[in-house]
Amino acid sequence: MSTGDEEKRRNWGGVIWEDPGQVAAGSYQTFVLRYVAGSLGIDEQGGIRISIRDQSDHGYFQTSDPKADNYVSVQIRPDLKVKAEYTRKGNVRPYRPTLFIHIFDGPLNEGEEIKVVIGDTSGGSRGLRVQTFAEPGSHFRMEVDPFGTHDYALLPDLPSFDVVAGAPHRYQLHVPTLLVAGEPCQLRVKCEDMWGNPLRHLDMRPEIFRIADGADGVRTAVDGSPAHDEGVLSYALPALETPGTYRYVIDDGVVDDGSILGGESNPLLVLEAGSQPPYRFFWGDFHGQTGETIGTGTVEEYFHFGRHFGFLDGSCHQGNDFQIDAAIWERIVAAGNGSYQAGEFVTFNGIEWSGNTPMGGDHNVLFNEEHPPLYRSTGWLASDGSKMEEVAPLSKLYEVLKKHDAMTIPHIGGRPAELEYTDPEVERLVELHSAWGTFEWVYKRAFAKGFKVGFVCNSDGHKARPGASYPGASTFGTLGGLTCVLAEEKTRDSFWRALKGRRCYGTTGQRILLDVTCEGQPMGSDLTVSGPFPVTGRVVGTAPLFGVDLMREAEVVETLLPPAMGEAEQQGEDTVVIRLGGSRVYGRGRIVEWSGRLWMEGNKIADARMHGLFNPEQGIRSSSGEEVGFYFISSGNSLNFCLKPTAQREGILHFESGPCSFSIPLADLTTAPRRFYEAPIDQFCEVFAAPLEGLPWQMEFNFSAPPPDQPQVPYFVRVRQLNEGKAWSSPFYVSQG
């Protein structure tokens, strides 16, 4: 204990609290905090405030309903009155969510207490739902205002506790995306709780099977004793000698607490022995930040998680520039360089240039340099203020970056990228998806402006979990994205050539295998054609496929449907699919809330399921044969209901929600979507029939694309899955010869 802390405690007071020990992520807990006044006491209208980090997605504190979750009670000397109120922005970032407690009708004297029970269960509340991600040293920030001036002093001895992963919920399996027959294969397995936290002490050894995709679906048990490291099991598997596509699965099983576990790997494509593919498929998440700025964890933990638990081939740290001073930048660069291992794990040094939207908006900056400089839009929250040179607006950033091996990627997060202008020398890519949501409007706007860009998807996760960035219960809308880099080898220079050459594609977080060529050239290429031209390839999904779209600029040229979907007359039983989603605005308030019910008149619902959800607290709230109640959000992404009616094509489907309502006779449904609602931005609701049992997991395509009528027209491929996972190839830029 320092002398400074002793003096603070003597004058300002201190905190006594009951340590709950380790708590499970997403569980309900009670925290008892007792503020004991120091020699200054607290004058009338003074008080204390309790803040949590922006990314600590605890349930929102409330003081009005003792029966409801997250109830907070306050006790004080009987003759004093107290006012407690919670606000999402009551302190300085990154501690904005704040509970204010002010006293009235007299002062609080030295030695007297304010007792705060966060998650008080005495009135029937389940307690506080704690944050959904594991973190050592999660804490409450407590400050005191002794004089009633709204000038708060930070108290010593902050209450802290460890949040750990909860009960096992699902397995995640990982294999390479592409191998040549005869090459060795490594299978890695981890187990996650319901919120996506990896269990770091996994004692289970599940039985694993290999499935060869195809009509026969050959199923083979996997033998071997895995190596075990921090909860990750690694299997050195025998080389596969037969070309084809494979996946590895763990069947459902019941563990001690009754949880049902299962899991499935990404697809693995095995080519003919002796073949030499021009590129390999490597997976990266090149956008995320940590506790050095607004997030949690450290930059060193960030890179370790990405490689070990995120199963990534590459990553980049992207902290908000206005919070980064010279010392933090030195640490970020050192961690990036220290984590780079050619042939094993690729890192780039970078920063999120976080200018306000009028200055140009968020742009990720990546350097292919070992010791790049720090260029900031401002030094607003950095410890050195604005002592370092400010590089703003965006046009100035472009100019200074031309002196370096660097690139920028517009990002739609807290400060949407403006997308009013670009520099084709520096800006080669745009980001279509992150944990903030899906932003297909980005390529629509980019193409309308004449931008020539490829596509990436990343997470912008704030919890030091690149490669497995789940949204939790915060304002993030969906699973963080991934970028697949088509590179010759796993090195910085090879990855850099691929990204600069737009030889990459993005997904909404699933490792969808998407192989696309045009006139034999890879995605991102510039081409000249003399007439209609072929766009060919294959997709191997991580779930059944709804279809593959050939896109020209922002329009669908042709859609390849699975055979079962394309038949004019459906055979067998159909499922009713309601797809919906979108964003409300371009900025932070983009969330669309879908709350309501659906039911069938003259029919019953035999089964109802949702796809595209990543928050376990959202989705179907109630379900019966008569009616389904629901609540969830969309953030540019799409979700769907899949309904099995008791009787086929009978009765009327009714849907009621805030954004839209509709009714349709089931007899009118076809496999062609019927749209009932469209609104800015990309908001929609549509209904169609689908024979889900007949949907394939892989498709080959050979589109005949119409020739362009102007120079450098972008053509690309979009993939849509039943689970609402998507992939977008980088465009080919085609000119008429």
Buried (B, 14 or more C-beta within 10 A) or exposed (E): EEEEEEEBBEBBBBBEBEEBEEBBBBBBBBBBBBBBBBEBBBBBBBBBBBBBBBBBBBBBBBBEEBEEBBBBBBEBBEEBEBEBEBBEEBBEBBBBBBBBBBBEEEBBEBEBBBBBBBBBBEEEBBBBBBBBBBBEEBBBBBBBBBBBEEEBBEBBBBBEBBBBBBBBBBBBBBBBBBBBBEEEBEBBBBBBBBBBBBBBEBEBEBEBEBBBBEEEEEEEEBEEEBEBEEBBBBBEBEEBEEBBBBBBBBEEBEBEEEBEBEBBBBBBBBBEEEEEBEBBBBBBBBBBBBBBBBBBBBBBBBBBBBBBBBBBBBBBBBBBBBBBBEEBBEBBBBBBEEBBEEEEBBBBBBBBBBBBBEBBBBBBBBBBBEEBBBBBBBBBBBEEEEEBEBBBBBEBBBEBBEEBBBBBBBBBBBBBBBBEEBBEEBBBBBBBBBBBBBBBBBBBBBBEEEBBBBBBBBBBBBBBBBBBBBBBBBBBBBBBBBBBBBBBEBBBBBBBBBBBBBBBBBBBBBBBBBBBBBBEEBBBBEBEBEEEBBBBBBBBBBBBBBBBBBBBBBEEBBBBBBEBBEEEEBEEEBBBBBBBBBBBEBBEEBBBBBBBBBBBEEBBBEEBBBBBBBBBBBBBEEBEBEBBBBBBBBBBBBBBBBBBBEEBBBBBBBBEBEBBBBEBEBEEBEBEBBEBBEBEBBBBBBBBBBBBEBBBBBBEBEBEBBBBEEEBBBBBBBBBBBBBBBBBBBBBBBBEE
